[in-house]
């Protein structure tokens, strides 16, 4: 494992990589990152933009965009389409970052094993941080319980093919 000092240079303002690196910000980190980038754009006077960070999207200032919801078992097929206005859409699925049959990155802390009942989630909220955190939480918690604390819309797909959605979701499902 390379040492931090051998991989990065910090000059007090900018972090520069000195060799190829992989940054995995996990759970809500990528959602927070798109929020930070959106904040930089806003501060620079850019008020209409879309940031797509491979499953975590922020849309600001422009018209709603239509986003396809990739089928977790067949990435050539969409299970539906949602309209994303000002806000964020974050997705999580068990087919991403997988290293074998039934082995993936979404682990149940109570068992130490990968989750199995829910295989994909999509959450729409006002910020990427919240949407990303909720996309992960939807693998473990009932949406009604999460709605006690957060304002969001969602879609989640189960291993048996069932799909569940929030009542006021602006979109359509094909399954």
N, CA, C and O atoms as a DFTB+ gen file, in Angstrom:
700 C
 N C O
     1  1       0.844      -1.174       0.000
     2  2       0.000       0.000       0.000
     3  2       0.893       1.243       0.000
     4  3       1.708       1.411       0.907
     5  1       0.751       2.120      -1.011
     6  2       1.584       3.319      -1.034
     7  2       1.229       4.245       0.126
     8  3       0.095       4.277       0.604
     9  1       2.218       4.979       0.550
    10  2       1.984       5.967       1.602
    11  2       1.262       7.169       1.015
    12  3       1.448       7.491      -0.158
    13  1       0.440       7.835       1.817
    14  2      -0.292       9.035       1.421
    15  2       0.668      10.059       0.806
    16  3       0.376      10.636      -0.242
    17  1       1.804      10.281       1.456
    18  2       2.772      11.284       1.017
    19  2       3.361      10.985      -0.359
    20  3       3.805      11.898      -1.055
    21  1       3.368       9.704      -0.757
    22  2       3.907       9.315      -2.056
    23  2       2.858       9.366      -3.170
    24  3       3.198       9.227      -4.345
    25  1       1.601       9.561      -2.814
    26  2       0.514       9.537      -3.791
    27  2      -0.090      10.900      -4.073
    28  3      -0.672      11.107      -5.137
    29  1       0.036      11.834      -3.138
    30  2      -0.605      13.137      -3.261
    31  2       0.346      14.257      -2.884
    32  3       1.273      14.069      -2.096
    33  1       0.102      15.423      -3.460
    34  2       0.816      16.636      -3.068
    35  2      -0.244      17.676      -2.697
    36  3      -1.224      17.851      -3.421
    37  1      -0.050      18.349      -1.594
    38  2      -0.985      19.372      -1.111
    39  2      -0.218      20.677      -0.963
    40  3       0.772      20.740      -0.234
    41  1      -0.676      21.726      -1.658
    42  2       0.011      23.015      -1.573
    43  2      -0.755      24.034      -0.728
    44  3      -0.456      25.228      -0.774
    45  1      -1.718      23.578       0.027
    46  2      -2.520      24.474       0.850
    47  2      -3.822      24.887       0.183
    48  3      -4.748      25.340       0.856
    49  1      -3.902      24.733      -1.150
    50  2      -5.112      25.071      -1.903
    51  2      -5.589      23.930      -2.783
    52  3      -6.792      23.750      -2.969
    53  1      -4.667      23.166      -3.320
    54  2      -5.035      22.126      -4.277
    55  2      -4.370      20.804      -3.892
    56  3      -3.226      20.775      -3.440
    57  1      -5.105      19.729      -4.079
    58  2      -4.603      18.378      -3.884
    59  2      -4.319      17.810      -5.270
    60  3      -5.208      17.780      -6.121
    61  1      -3.093      17.362      -5.500
    62  2      -2.686      16.818      -6.792
    63  2      -2.271      15.371      -6.610
    64  3      -1.514      15.043      -5.697
    65  1      -2.774      14.497      -7.493
    66  2      -2.346      13.103      -7.424
    67  2      -1.028      12.952      -8.162
    68  3      -0.823      13.530      -9.229
    69  1      -0.148      12.172      -7.578
    70  2       1.172      11.954      -8.152
    71  2       1.271      10.600      -8.851
    72  3       2.271      10.313      -9.509
    73  1       0.263       9.787      -8.714
    74  2       0.202       8.457      -9.316
    75  2      -1.269       8.098      -9.472
    76  3      -2.115       8.763      -8.873
    77  1      -1.606       7.084     -10.244
    78  2      -3.019       6.691     -10.347
    79  2      -3.571       6.313      -8.973
    80  3      -2.930       5.583      -8.217
    81  1      -4.752       6.811      -8.660
    82  2      -5.384       6.521      -7.377
    83  2      -6.863       6.222      -7.596
    84  3      -7.446       6.610      -8.608
    85  1      -7.451       5.534      -6.643
    86  2      -8.884       5.280      -6.629
    87  2      -9.423       5.875      -5.345
    88  3      -8.945       5.557      -4.256
    89  1     -10.415       6.734      -5.471
    90  2     -11.080       7.301      -4.303
    91  2     -12.486       6.712      -4.238
    92  3     -13.271       6.883      -5.171
    93  1     -12.804       6.034      -3.166
    94  2     -14.135       5.466      -2.964
    95  2     -14.749       6.184      -1.778
    96  3     -14.402       5.922      -0.627
    97  1     -15.670       7.096      -2.075
    98  2     -16.248       7.907      -1.009
    99  2     -17.465       7.248      -0.379
   100  3     -17.990       7.758       0.611
   101  1     -17.928       6.125      -0.926
   102  2     -18.959       5.319      -0.307
   103  2     -20.262       6.021       0.020
   104  3     -20.450       7.200      -0.281
   105  1     -21.172       5.261       0.653
   106  2     -22.531       5.624       1.086
   107  2     -23.028       6.977       0.596
   108  3     -23.489       7.082      -0.540
   109  1     -22.948       8.007       1.418
   110  2     -23.476       9.321       1.039
   111  2     -22.385      10.236       0.504
   112  3     -22.657      11.386       0.156
   113  1     -21.163       9.744       0.434
   114  2     -20.042      10.586       0.035
   115  2     -20.124      11.130      -1.370
   116  3     -19.826      12.302      -1.598
   117  1     -20.528      10.289      -2.331
   118  2     -20.607      10.760      -3.714
   119  2     -21.738      11.774      -3.863
   120  3     -21.607      12.744      -4.609
   121  1     -22.848      11.553      -3.155
   122  2     -23.936      12.525      -3.174
   123  2     -23.486      13.864      -2.616
   124  3     -23.829      14.917      -3.153
   125  1     -22.719      13.819      -1.537
   126  2     -22.190      15.054      -0.955
   127  2     -21.217      15.725      -1.921
   128  3     -21.195      16.950      -2.038
   129  1     -20.414      14.914      -2.612
   130  2     -19.465      15.459      -3.584
   131  2     -20.187      16.224      -4.697
   132  3     -19.751      17.314      -5.069
   133  1     -21.289      15.670      -5.240
   134  2     -21.999      16.393      -6.296
   135  2     -22.619      17.679      -5.744
   136  3     -22.735      18.669      -6.467
   137  1     -23.018      17.671      -4.464
   138  2     -23.491      18.910      -3.835
   139  2     -22.379      19.959      -3.782
   140  3     -22.609      21.133      -4.071
   141  1     -21.169      19.522      -3.409
   142  2     -20.039      20.452      -3.340
   143  2     -19.713      21.029      -4.718
   144  3     -19.477      22.231      -4.846
   145  1     -19.698      20.186      -5.744
   146  2     -19.436      20.667      -7.101
   147  2     -20.531      21.639      -7.533
   148  3     -20.242      22.674      -8.133
   149  1     -21.781      21.312      -7.230
   150  2     -22.884      22.232      -7.536
   151  2     -22.730      23.554      -6.823
   152  3     -23.025      24.601      -7.399
   153  1     -22.276      23.532      -5.586
   154  2     -22.027      24.770      -4.837
   155  2     -20.939      25.613      -5.476
   156  3     -21.046      26.839      -5.525
   157  1     -19.885      24.957      -5.968
   158  2     -18.811      25.684      -6.662
   159  2     -19.338      26.342      -7.936
   160  3     -19.008      27.490      -8.232
   161  1     -20.162      25.601      -8.690
   162  2     -20.740      26.181      -9.909
   163  2     -21.626      27.376      -9.570
   164  3     -21.552      28.423     -10.213
   165  1     -22.455      27.203      -8.563
   166  2     -23.350      28.294      -8.150
   167  2     -22.540      29.522      -7.727
   168  3     -22.860      30.645      -8.116
   169  1     -21.496      29.305      -6.935
   170  2     -20.643      30.419      -6.488
   171  2     -19.931      31.102      -7.652
   172  3     -19.602      32.285      -7.566
   173  1     -19.690      30.366      -8.743
   174  2     -19.028      30.922      -9.931
   175  2     -20.023      31.593     -10.876
   176  3     -19.651      32.042     -11.960
   177  1     -21.291      31.659     -10.460
   178  2     -22.293      32.329     -11.279
   179  2     -23.030      31.433     -12.253
   180  3     -23.816      31.920     -13.066
   181  1     -22.792      30.131     -12.186
   182  2     -23.493      29.174     -13.050
   183  2     -24.680      28.648     -12.247
   184  3     -24.502      27.953     -11.246
   185  1     -25.886      28.984     -12.691
   186  2     -27.072      28.627     -11.908
   187  2     -27.940      27.576     -12.586
   188  3     -28.927      27.123     -12.007
   189  1     -27.584      27.185     -13.803
   190  2     -28.308      26.128     -14.497
   191  2     -27.302      25.069     -14.917
   192  3     -26.419      25.336     -15.733
   193  1     -27.432      23.859     -14.359
   194  2     -26.473      22.797     -14.655
   195  2     -27.047      21.435     -14.284
   196  3     -27.999      21.320     -13.512
   197  1     -26.433      20.417     -14.862
   198  2     -26.685      19.022     -14.499
   199  2     -25.328      18.398     -14.207
   200  3     -24.399      18.508     -15.006
   201  1     -25.225      17.755     -13.079
   202  2     -24.020      17.007     -12.722
   203  2     -24.425      15.543     -12.673
   204  3     -25.338      15.171     -11.935
   205  1     -23.748      14.712     -13.458
   206  2     -24.016      13.278     -13.471
   207  2     -22.755      12.571     -13.006
   208  3     -21.753      12.536     -13.720
   209  1     -22.808      12.014     -11.815
   210  2     -21.658      11.317     -11.243
   211  2     -21.945       9.820     -11.178
   212  3     -21.803       9.192     -10.128
   213  1     -22.351       9.259     -12.320
   214  2     -22.556       7.813     -12.429
   215  2     -23.487       7.271     -11.352
   216  3     -23.074       6.514     -10.473
   217  1     -24.731       7.669     -11.438
   218  2     -25.732       7.188     -10.491
   219  2     -26.163       8.218      -9.476
   220  3     -27.182       8.035      -8.810
   221  1     -25.419       9.291      -9.341
   222  2     -25.786      10.401      -8.466
   223  2     -25.870      11.643      -9.346
   224  3     -24.872      12.073      -9.924
   225  1     -27.073      12.218      -9.444
   226  2     -27.320      13.317     -10.369
   227  2     -27.892      14.507      -9.617
   228  3     -28.749      14.349      -8.747
   229  1     -27.412      15.701      -9.956
   230  2     -27.993      16.947      -9.470
   231  2     -28.465      17.733     -10.684
   232  3     -27.728      17.886     -11.657
   233  1     -29.686      18.226     -10.624
   234  2     -30.233      19.100     -11.664
   235  2     -30.586      20.414     -10.991
   236  3     -31.310      20.429      -9.995
   237  1     -30.085      21.505     -11.522
   238  2     -30.336      22.808     -10.905
   239  2     -30.673      23.854     -11.954
   240  3     -30.009      23.956     -12.986
   241  1     -31.713      24.629     -11.676
   242  2     -32.025      25.828     -12.432
   243  2     -32.679      25.658     -13.779
   244  3     -33.244      26.619     -14.303
   245  1     -32.630      24.499     -14.354
   246  2     -33.204      24.290     -15.683
   247  2     -34.490      23.500     -15.604
   248  3     -35.025      23.263     -14.521
   249  1     -34.978      23.097     -16.750
   250  2     -36.199      22.297     -16.756
   251  2     -35.928      20.898     -16.193
   252  3     -34.776      20.472     -16.122
   253  1     -36.976      20.191     -15.796
   254  2     -36.784      18.811     -15.347
   255  2     -36.146      17.973     -16.459
   256  3     -36.386      18.205     -17.644
   257  1     -35.345      17.015     -16.062
   258  2     -34.741      16.079     -17.008
   259  2     -35.339      14.700     -16.761
   260  3     -35.686      14.353     -15.632
   261  1     -35.453      13.919     -17.835
   262  2     -35.953      12.545     -17.711
   263  2     -34.757      11.618     -17.517
   264  3     -33.784      11.667     -18.269
   265  1     -34.851      10.780     -16.501
   266  2     -33.756       9.879     -16.160
   267  2     -34.291       8.448     -16.158
   268  3     -35.275       8.143     -15.484
   269  1     -33.635       7.581     -16.915
   270  2     -34.004       6.171     -16.929
   271  2     -33.475       5.460     -15.702
   272  3     -32.384       5.759     -15.217
   273  1     -34.261       4.511     -15.203
   274  2     -33.872       3.705     -14.048
   275  2     -33.398       2.350     -14.556
   276  3     -34.201       1.513     -14.969
   277  1     -32.095       2.147     -14.521
   278  2     -31.476       0.943     -15.080
   279  2     -31.894      -0.309     -14.322
   280  3     -31.841      -0.351     -13.093
   281  1     -32.308      -1.326     -15.067
   282  2     -32.656      -2.610     -14.459
   283  2     -31.391      -3.213     -13.870
   284  3     -30.391      -3.339     -14.577
   285  1     -31.406      -3.591     -12.593
   286  2     -30.179      -4.100     -11.982
   287  2     -29.728      -5.467     -12.506
   288  3     -28.575      -5.852     -12.314
   289  1     -30.624      -6.199     -13.164
   290  2     -30.237      -7.505     -13.700
   291  2     -29.949      -7.476     -15.190
   292  3     -29.436      -8.446     -15.747
   293  1     -30.281      -6.353     -15.843
   294  2     -30.034      -6.200     -17.280
   295  2     -29.824      -4.721     -17.582
   296  3     -30.799      -4.001     -17.800
   297  1     -28.581      -4.248     -17.600
   298  2     -28.314      -2.819     -17.782
   299  2     -28.707      -2.264     -19.151
   300  3     -28.575      -1.063     -19.386
   301  1     -29.186      -3.116     -20.056
   302  2     -29.658      -2.621     -21.355
   303  2     -31.137      -2.246     -21.309
   304  3     -31.691      -1.785     -22.307
   305  1     -31.779      -2.442     -20.155
   306  2     -33.214      -2.215     -20.000
   307  2     -33.468      -1.235     -18.862
   308  3     -32.789      -1.280     -17.836
   309  1     -34.441      -0.354     -19.042
   310  2     -34.873       0.540     -17.966
   311  2     -36.158      -0.007     -17.362
   312  3     -37.024      -0.501     -18.084
   313  1     -36.286       0.080     -16.033
   314  2     -37.530      -0.350     -15.393
   315  2     -38.520       0.809     -15.302
   316  3     -39.679       0.618     -14.932
   317  1     -38.053       2.012     -15.642
   318  2     -38.917       3.175     -15.599
   319  2     -38.147       4.439     -15.912
   320  3     -36.949       4.411     -16.195
   321  1     -38.867       5.551     -15.855
   322  2     -38.287       6.871     -16.103
   323  2     -38.875       7.830     -15.072
   324  3     -40.072       7.785     -14.791
   325  1     -38.038       8.692     -14.512
   326  2     -38.515       9.725     -13.596
   327  2     -38.124      11.089     -14.136
   328  3     -37.167      11.221     -14.899
   329  1     -38.883      12.105     -13.727
   330  2     -38.565      13.488     -14.070
   331  2     -37.886      14.109     -12.860
   332  3     -38.462      14.163     -11.774
   333  1     -36.672      14.571     -13.051
   334  2     -35.907      15.200     -11.971
   335  2     -35.880      16.699     -12.187
   336  3     -35.226      17.185     -13.110
   337  1     -36.590      17.440     -11.339
   338  2     -36.540      18.892     -11.369
   339  2     -35.338      19.354     -10.570
   340  3     -34.314      18.671     -10.538
   341  1     -35.453      20.515      -9.920
   342  2     -34.369      20.975      -9.053
   343  2     -34.195      19.987      -7.909
   344  3     -35.110      19.796      -7.108
   345  1     -33.055      19.375      -7.828
   346  2     -32.789      18.413      -6.772
   347  2     -31.858      17.334      -7.239
   348  3     -31.147      17.482      -8.233
   349  1     -31.870      16.233      -6.497
   350  2     -30.929      15.145      -6.748
   351  2     -31.640      13.813      -6.859
   352  3     -32.669      13.572      -6.228
   353  1     -31.061      12.960      -7.679
   354  2     -31.477      11.561      -7.804
   355  2     -30.236      10.717      -7.599
   356  3     -29.225      10.913      -8.274
   357  1     -30.310       9.780      -6.670
   358  2     -29.191       8.877      -6.439
   359  2     -29.691       7.441      -6.507
   360  3     -30.790       7.127      -6.050
   361  1     -28.870       6.584      -7.083
   362  2     -29.211       5.178      -7.269
   363  2     -28.187       4.307      -6.567
   364  3     -27.030       4.687      -6.389
   365  1     -28.646       3.127      -6.174
   366  2     -27.741       2.126      -5.619
   367  2     -28.267       0.765      -6.034
   368  3     -29.476       0.536      -6.045
   369  1     -27.361      -0.135      -6.376
   370  2     -27.793      -1.462      -6.816
   371  2     -26.753      -2.514      -6.466
   372  3     -25.556      -2.241      -6.386
   373  1     -27.248      -3.717      -6.261
   374  2     -26.367      -4.815      -5.869
   375  2     -25.529      -5.345      -7.032
   376  3     -24.611      -6.136      -6.814
   377  1     -25.828      -4.921      -8.268
   378  2     -25.015      -5.363      -9.407
   379  2     -23.778      -4.481      -9.601
   380  3     -22.915      -4.798     -10.419
   381  1     -23.692      -3.403      -8.871
   382  2     -22.518      -2.527      -8.946
   383  2     -21.552      -2.909      -7.832
   384  3     -21.969      -3.251      -6.725
   385  1     -20.301      -2.849      -8.126
   386  2     -19.258      -3.218      -7.171
   387  2     -19.533      -4.604      -6.587
   388  3     -19.595      -4.785      -5.371
   389  1     -19.696      -5.567      -7.482
   390  2     -19.920      -6.957      -7.090
   391  2     -18.673      -7.768      -7.423
   392  3     -17.982      -7.472      -8.398
   393  1     -18.387      -8.770      -6.634
   394  2     -17.198      -9.569      -6.883
   395  2     -17.483     -11.065      -6.950
   396  3     -16.561     -11.879      -6.896
   397  1     -18.757     -11.426      -7.066
   398  2     -19.131     -12.821      -7.221
   399  2     -20.634     -12.965      -7.058
   400  3     -21.312     -12.008      -6.683
   401  1     -21.156     -14.144      -7.334
   402  2     -22.590     -14.402      -7.225
   403  2     -23.071     -14.102      -5.801
   404  3     -22.649     -14.745      -4.840
   405  1     -23.963     -13.110      -5.687
   406  2     -24.517     -12.741      -4.383
   407  2     -23.581     -11.945      -3.504
   408  3     -23.917     -11.647      -2.358
   409  1     -22.419     -11.596      -4.010
   410  2     -21.441     -10.839      -3.219
   411  2     -21.308      -9.434      -3.788
   412  3     -20.875      -9.254      -4.927
   413  1     -21.680      -8.449      -2.995
   414  2     -21.634      -7.062      -3.448
   415  2     -21.360      -6.134      -2.268
   416  3     -21.174      -6.585      -1.137
   417  1     -21.337      -4.854      -2.543
   418  2     -20.872      -3.851      -1.589
   419  2     -21.884      -3.394      -0.550
   420  3     -21.517      -2.640       0.350
   421  1     -23.137      -3.815      -0.633
   422  2     -24.145      -3.348       0.322
   423  2     -24.296      -4.424       1.386
   424  3     -24.943      -5.449       1.172
   425  1     -23.682      -4.167       2.539
   426  2     -23.613      -5.169       3.599
   427  2     -24.577      -4.838       4.737
   428  3     -24.748      -3.680       5.119
   429  1     -25.196      -5.881       5.259
   430  2     -26.063      -5.763       6.421
   431  2     -25.165      -5.862       7.661
   432  3     -24.567      -6.907       7.918
   433  1     -25.078      -4.779       8.416
   434  2     -24.182      -4.750       9.568
   435  2     -24.582      -5.753      10.645
   436  3     -23.745      -6.139      11.461
   437  1     -25.846      -6.185      10.665
   438  2     -26.279      -7.144      11.686
   439  2     -25.847      -8.569      11.367
   440  3     -25.745      -9.402      12.268
   441  1     -25.591      -8.857      10.084
   442  2     -25.173     -10.209       9.699
   443  2     -23.768     -10.253       9.109
   444  3     -23.126     -11.303       9.103
   445  1     -23.298      -9.126       8.619
   446  2     -22.013      -9.078       7.933
   447  2     -22.085      -9.579       6.501
   448  3     -21.059      -9.685       5.829
   449  1     -23.283      -9.885       6.029
   450  2     -23.464     -10.439       4.691
   451  2     -24.068      -9.411       3.741
   452  3     -24.725      -8.470       4.187
   453  1     -23.854      -9.579       2.436
   454  2     -24.512      -8.700       1.466
   455  2     -26.036      -8.821       1.577
   456  3     -26.560      -9.895       1.871
   457  1     -26.734      -7.719       1.341
   458  2     -28.197      -7.727       1.368
   459  2     -28.723      -8.579       0.226
   460  3     -28.024      -8.800      -0.764
   461  1     -29.962      -9.060       0.362
   462  2     -30.513      -9.911      -0.675
   463  2     -31.932      -9.583      -1.074
   464  3     -32.306      -9.830      -2.220
   465  1     -32.733      -9.041      -0.190
   466  2     -34.137      -8.789      -0.488
   467  2     -34.349      -7.670      -1.486
   468  3     -35.065      -7.844      -2.472
   469  1     -33.738      -6.531      -1.243
   470  2     -33.802      -5.383      -2.148
   471  2     -32.564      -5.435      -3.016
   472  3     -31.457      -5.631      -2.514
   473  1     -32.744      -5.257      -4.343
   474  2     -31.579      -5.332      -5.232
   475  2     -31.239      -4.002      -5.888
   476  3     -30.159      -3.863      -6.463
   477  1     -32.146      -3.007      -5.816
   478  2     -31.842      -1.690      -6.378
   479  2     -32.756      -0.653      -5.747
   480  3     -33.907      -0.935      -5.414
   481  1     -32.220       0.557      -5.589
   482  2     -33.002       1.670      -5.046
   483  2     -32.658       2.952      -5.795
   484  3     -31.555       3.113      -6.319
   485  1     -33.626       3.854      -5.832
   486  2     -33.440       5.196      -6.374
   487  2     -34.135       6.143      -5.419
   488  3     -35.282       5.909      -5.041
   489  1     -33.456       7.213      -5.021
   490  2     -34.046       8.193      -4.111
   491  2     -33.871       9.581      -4.704
   492  3     -32.808       9.922      -5.221
   493  1     -34.939      10.383      -4.621
   494  2     -34.909      11.766      -5.085
   495  2     -35.153      12.673      -3.881
   496  3     -36.140      12.518      -3.161
   497  1     -34.239      13.623      -3.675
   498  2     -34.336      14.544      -2.538
   499  2     -33.736      15.884      -2.939
   500  3     -33.232      16.045      -4.050
   501  1     -33.795      16.829      -2.033
   502  2     -33.314      18.178      -2.349
   503  2     -31.803      18.248      -2.509
   504  3     -31.303      19.106      -3.237
   505  1     -31.065      17.362      -1.843
   506  2     -29.606      17.374      -1.961
   507  2     -29.093      15.974      -2.312
   508  3     -29.762      14.969      -2.070
   509  1     -27.899      15.940      -2.886
   510  2     -27.266      14.669      -3.196
   511  2     -26.910      13.897      -1.942
   512  3     -27.034      12.672      -1.916
   513  1     -26.469      14.587      -0.905
   514  2     -26.117      13.931       0.350
   515  2     -27.303      13.150       0.896
   516  3     -27.169      11.979       1.251
   517  1     -28.466      13.795       0.963
   518  2     -29.657      13.137       1.495
   519  2     -30.120      12.026       0.554
   520  3     -30.425      10.923       1.009
   521  1     -30.178      12.299      -0.752
   522  2     -30.634      11.281      -1.703
   523  2     -29.717      10.062      -1.683
   524  3     -30.204       8.932      -1.732
   525  1     -28.418      10.260      -1.614
   526  2     -27.469       9.151      -1.608
   527  2     -27.606       8.326      -0.329
   528  3     -27.619       7.096      -0.378
   529  1     -27.708       8.995       0.799
   530  2     -27.904       8.283       2.061
   531  2     -29.197       7.487       2.065
   532  3     -29.235       6.354       2.546
   533  1     -30.268       8.084       1.523
   534  2     -31.555       7.391       1.472
   535  2     -31.523       6.208       0.512
   536  3     -32.143       5.179       0.779
   537  1     -30.807       6.342      -0.602
   538  2     -30.701       5.220      -1.545
   539  2     -30.092       4.004      -0.853
   540  3     -30.503       2.875      -1.121
   541  1     -29.137       4.215       0.017
   542  2     -28.561       3.108       0.788
   543  2     -29.525       2.649       1.872
   544  3     -29.724       1.448       2.054
   545  1     -30.124       3.589       2.594
   546  2     -31.036       3.243       3.690
   547  2     -32.225       2.424       3.212
   548  3     -32.734       1.583       3.954
   549  1     -32.676       2.658       1.979
   550  2     -33.834       1.931       1.445
   551  2     -33.581       0.427       1.282
   552  3     -34.531      -0.331       1.086
   553  1     -32.337      -0.016       1.359
   554  2     -32.045      -1.446       1.350
   555  2     -32.419      -2.079       2.693
   556  3     -32.630      -3.290       2.768
   557  1     -32.503      -1.274       3.744
   558  2     -32.670      -1.796       5.095
   559  2     -33.936      -1.329       5.809
   560  3     -34.487      -2.058       6.635
   561  1     -34.394      -0.133       5.498
   562  2     -35.499       0.475       6.240
   563  2     -36.726       0.651       5.366
   564  3     -36.619       0.825       4.152
   565  1     -37.883       0.603       5.990
   566  2     -39.133       0.847       5.284
   567  2     -39.222       2.323       4.903
   568  3     -38.893       3.186       5.716
   569  1     -39.658       2.622       3.693
   570  2     -39.767       4.014       3.248
   571  2     -40.614       4.880       4.181
   572  3     -40.280       6.044       4.407
   573  1     -41.691       4.341       4.720
   574  2     -42.543       5.127       5.617
   575  2     -41.770       5.569       6.861
   576  3     -41.976       6.676       7.357
   577  1     -40.908       4.732       7.351
   578  2     -40.087       5.086       8.524
   579  2     -39.111       6.202       8.169
   580  3     -38.917       7.133       8.950
   581  1     -38.497       6.110       6.994
   582  2     -37.569       7.159       6.559
   583  2     -38.306       8.468       6.303
   584  3     -37.760       9.544       6.546
   585  1     -39.552       8.385       5.810
   586  2     -40.346       9.586       5.512
   587  2     -40.715      10.363       6.775
   588  3     -41.111      11.525       6.687
   589  1     -40.594       9.745       7.936
   590  2     -40.823      10.459       9.193
   591  2     -39.747      11.524       9.417
   592  3     -39.953      12.472      10.175
   593  1     -38.611      11.363       8.757
   594  2     -37.471      12.259       8.979
   595  2     -37.005      13.006       7.735
   596  3     -36.321      14.023       7.844
   597  1     -37.373      12.505       6.540
   598  2     -36.860      13.090       5.297
   599  2     -37.992      13.266       4.287
   600  3     -38.946      12.490       4.254
   601  1     -37.859      14.315       3.459
   602  2     -38.785      14.561       2.355
   603  2     -38.128      14.009       1.087
   604  3     -37.116      14.545       0.635
   605  1     -38.692      12.947       0.514
   606  2     -38.068      12.313      -0.647
   607  2     -39.083      11.473      -1.396
   608  3     -40.153      11.156      -0.877
   609  1     -38.733      11.118      -2.627
   610  2     -39.455      10.138      -3.423
   611  2     -38.502       8.981      -3.678
   612  3     -37.285       9.137      -3.578
   613  1     -39.059       7.819      -4.010
   614  2     -38.187       6.655      -4.168
   615  2     -38.806       5.622      -5.100
   616  3     -40.007       5.626      -5.373
   617  1     -37.938       4.743      -5.571
   618  2     -38.299       3.491      -6.234
   619  2     -37.349       2.458      -5.653
   620  3     -36.163       2.733      -5.471
   621  1     -37.865       1.270      -5.360
   622  2     -36.965       0.179      -4.977
   623  2     -37.459      -1.119      -5.587
   624  3     -38.659      -1.377      -5.687
   625  1     -36.489      -1.924      -5.991
   626  2     -36.777      -3.191      -6.657
   627  2     -36.288      -4.335      -5.780
   628  3     -35.197      -4.288      -5.212
   629  1     -37.130      -5.369      -5.685
   630  2     -36.827      -6.527      -4.862
   631  2     -36.304      -7.672      -5.722
   632  3     -36.497      -7.694      -6.937
   633  1     -35.645      -8.614      -5.073
   634  2     -35.065      -9.762      -5.775
   635  2     -36.127     -10.594      -6.497
   636  3     -35.819     -11.256      -7.488
   637  1     -37.371     -10.571      -6.014
   638  2     -38.431     -11.347      -6.666
   639  2     -39.078     -10.595      -7.838
   640  3     -40.047     -11.077      -8.425
   641  1     -38.541      -9.407      -8.179
   642  2     -39.039      -8.636      -9.316
   643  2     -40.067      -7.580      -8.964
   644  3     -40.396      -6.741      -9.803
   645  1     -40.584      -7.600      -7.738
   646  2     -41.536      -6.565      -7.322
   647  2     -40.844      -5.206      -7.315
   648  3     -39.646      -5.099      -7.051
   649  1     -41.626      -4.174      -7.612
   650  2     -41.121      -2.804      -7.565
   651  2     -42.083      -1.982      -6.720
   652  3     -43.303      -2.099      -6.841
   653  1     -41.510      -1.152      -5.866
   654  2     -42.278      -0.293      -4.973
   655  2     -41.881       1.148      -5.265
   656  3     -40.719       1.426      -5.562
   657  1     -42.841       2.065      -5.181
   658  2     -42.551       3.463      -5.470
   659  2     -43.309       4.354      -4.513
   660  3     -44.306       3.951      -3.913
   661  1     -42.812       5.587      -4.382
   662  2     -43.525       6.554      -3.554
   663  2     -44.779       7.023      -4.279
   664  3     -44.851       6.981      -5.507
   665  1     -45.745       7.462      -3.522
   666  2     -47.050       7.842      -4.062
   667  2     -46.978       8.980      -5.062
   668  3     -47.671       8.957      -6.079
   669  1     -46.157       9.967      -4.788
   670  2     -46.132      11.178      -5.617
   671  2     -44.941      11.225      -6.576
   672  3     -44.573      12.300      -7.049
   673  1     -44.346      10.087      -6.862
   674  2     -43.200      10.026      -7.768
   675  2     -43.595      10.584      -9.133
   676  3     -44.608      10.181      -9.704
   677  1     -42.792      11.514      -9.652
   678  2     -43.036      12.084     -10.980
   679  2     -42.319      11.209     -11.999
   680  3     -41.164      11.454     -12.349
   681  1     -43.021      10.191     -12.464
   682  2     -42.422       9.277     -13.427
   683  2     -43.322       8.096     -13.672
   684  3     -44.447       8.030     -13.176
   685  1     -42.798       7.151     -14.456
   686  2     -43.564       5.952     -14.757
   687  2     -42.663       4.735     -14.662
   688  3     -41.467       4.803     -14.945
   689  1     -43.255       3.626     -14.261
   690  2     -42.537       2.364     -14.184
   691  2     -43.053       1.442     -15.269
   692  3     -44.238       1.466     -15.602
   693  1     -42.162       0.627     -15.821
   694  2     -42.523      -0.271     -16.916
   695  2     -42.705      -1.708     -16.446
   696  3     -43.027      -2.581     -17.253
   697  1     -42.506      -1.969     -15.168
   698  2     -42.615      -3.335     -14.650
   699  2     -43.831      -3.469     -13.777
   700  3     -44.095      -4.548     -13.247
